[in-house]
Amino acid sequence: MSKLITKTARLIIREFNLDDIQAVYDFNADERVNRYTGDAGVVQSLADAERIIRDIWLTEYLQFGYARWAVVLKETNSVIGFCGFKNDYRINETDIGYRFAPEHWGKGYATEANQACIEYAKDHLDLDYIVGDVVEENLASINVLLKLGMTFNKKFQDMGFTVIRYDMYLKSKS
């Protein structure tokens, strides 16, 4: 049984477990999902999906108390993607992110799930500040970050992309 993080009207947000290997493979399989992520092609097999769950997410839950979390559609009890936080050593910041199978795009799940993650972080995690990096052409993700209340921080080049960084303070600066 995976640790429950939070629930919304339509979603359950919980930690991933090894029973989620097929779902992780499935929501990464469509090349459109990873088009702007910088990690296209990382999940090409069930073994790749298992490695990500075991070696990254399960490890980060223990190390930081958070990592990407499974987004489960209440209606079907199926994992449709991920949301939540990543301690990104490359930028020395905590990144908010999300990824969903294309059939679940445009339904507000990314905003709904990540708003719940932000509320959870304010109440349960020792996080003061988060960033959201998005490729300039990914207008849908830019829209999600703005709906979450994040503000423009800077624009830069990374892995051949023009990236826009948005940020947010979770606790008041005092």
Number of C-alpha atoms within 10 A of each C-alpha: 8 12 11 13 17 15 18 14 9 13 22 21 27 22 21 25 17 15 12 17 20 16 18 27 19 20 22 24 18 14 12 12 16 18 13 17 16 13 10 16 14 13 20 13 17 15 13 16 22 20 16 19 22 16 11 14 20 21 15 17 16 10 11 13 13 20 26 27 28 29 30 20 19 15 8 8 11 15 24 22 24 26 26 27 24 22 18 12 9 6 9 8 14 20 22 23 22 20 23 21 19 15 9 15 13 9 9 10 23 26 19 19 26 23 20 22 21 20 13 15 19 15 12 11 14 12 14 14 15 19 24 25 22 22 22 16 13 14 10 12 21 21 12 20 26 15 13 17 12 19 16 16 13 11 15 12 10 11 9 8 15 14 20 20 21 22 21 18 15 17 13 7 7 3
